[in-house]
C-alpha cells in the first residue's frame, strides 16, 4: 500500500466563525492508494490563549499554498496549541500534488 503525504502551512484559522489569534500551524494530509478518502489533521498554535472546548468545528484555513475547508474535531488543546482531526472531506486540494 502506497502512502503519500503533504504538509501545508496555515497562516489563519477560523473555526465555526471563531477567528483564532494568528500565529500559524501545519495542515497534514495523507492519501492512501487503497481509498479516495484523505486523512488530515491541523496542528495550530495561536499567539494568545484561545479557549476552545473539545467539539466539532467547520474549519476555514488560509496559507501560501491556498485555502482549505473541512469539518474537524478538536481532540487536544492546551489553550495555545490546538490539534484538530479531520472528520470529513477536505476542500481545496483539487490541483495540488502529493510527494
N, C-alpha and C positions, 0 to 999 in steps of 0.2 A: 504494500500500500504506500503510495507516494503522499507525502505531506508537504504542502507549500505554505509559506508564511510571509507576512509583510507587517512592518511597523510603520505607522503614520504619526507624525507629531500633531498634537491638537493644541491650538492657541486658546480657544474659547469654548466654553461648555454651557449649555442651557439644559437643565433637567426639568421637564414638565413646567415650563415658564419661569423656573428659578435660575437666575444667572449666577454662575459660580464666580467668586473673586478670582480674577485672571492670574494664572501663573503658567499652567501648561501640563501636558501629560502625553501618554503614549496609548494609541489605539492599536491593539494587537489583533491581527486577523489570520485565521488558519483555514486552509482549504484542503480537503482530502479527496483523492481521486475516486473513492467509492460512494460519494454523496455530493449533491449540489449544495447542501446546506453548509454555510460558513459558521465557524465558531469565532467569537470575538469577545474582547474584554477591553475596557478602558481603565487605565490607572492614571488618575488625575490629581494633581496637587494644587490646592488653592492657596492664594497668597495670604489669606486671613482665615480664621475659623469659619467654617461653613457647616452649620448643624443640619444634617440630613438624617432622617430616620431610615432604617433598612426597609425598603419598599420598592415597588416597581416605578420606573420613570421612563418617559419618552425623551431620549437624548438627541440634541442637535449639537454637532461638533464641527468646528471650523479649524482649518490649518493650511499650511502652504501647499499641500497636495490636493485640497478640495474640501468639500462639505459632506458630512456623513450624518445619517439619521437612523435611529432604530430604538426599539424597546429594550430595556435592560433592568436588572435588579441590582440595587446597591447591596453588595454582600459583605463589605467591610469598610469601616471608616474610623479614623482617629480624630476627626474634626478638620484635618488639613489634607490628608491623603485619603482618596476615595477610590474604591475598587468596584466597578460596575461589570456585571457579567451579562453579555448579550442574551436576550430571551426571545429573539425573533429575527426577522430579516434586517440586514444592514443595507441601507440605501446609500448610493454614492460611489460604488465601486465599478461601474459599468465598463470603463475603459482603462482600468488600472491592472497592470500585470503583477503576478506574484513571482518572487525569487525562489 
